[in-house]
Each structure stands twice: as C-alpha cells, then as structure tokens.
Amino acid sequence: MKIRPLYDRVVIRRKEEEETTAGGIVLPGSAKEKPNQGEVVAVGEGKVLDNGDVRALAVKVGDRVVFGQYAGSNTIEVDGEELIIMGEGEIYAVVE
C-alpha cells in the first residue's frame, strides 16, 4: 500500500530503538526512549499560502531528519510497519 500525505505533512519511518546502552546493559521495552530521528518516506505537495500559491517542502523522500521527542503523535501502520505523520514544522533539521 502506498501513502501520500496532504499539504505540508510528512510521513517518517522512525529510526530503530536502541536495545542496549553504551555500557552493554540491555534495556526493557518500558525503559527505552523513542528515537528522535527517522527517514522521510513520503511528502505532501506543499503548504498552501494565503495568496493561493503552494510552497514546496524543504525535505524530500530519503532525507534523514531530526524531530522532537513527542512530535508526530499521529502514527499509522502500513504493510506491518509503523509510520509517523507530522507537519513539516515539527522537523528540526535534515542530517547530511
């Protein structure tokens, strides 16, 4: 199944969670923090401005991005994979 977000929304695949600490301690599921990085899977067509023009998004499919710990509260499951839908404004940076 394909997904196409609307307007200035972005679909992101969250980076895998860390299973162990740097010291080698295995973390239980409840102690793990959700990663704040991911890969852009799909982007909308852009933000509609007040004058009716459409401004293209600054991110593209394949970009690695950084977002807030609690950004993207809208999660969906597509083909058995959990994806996050968030607005472009919730993305802090692109990792190059």
Buried (B, 14 or more C-beta within 10 A) or exposed (E): EEEEBEEBBBBBBBBEEEEEEEEEEEEEEEEEEEBBBBBBBBBBBBBEEEEEEEEEBEBEEEBBBBBEEEBBEEEEEBEEEEBBBBBBEBBEEEEE
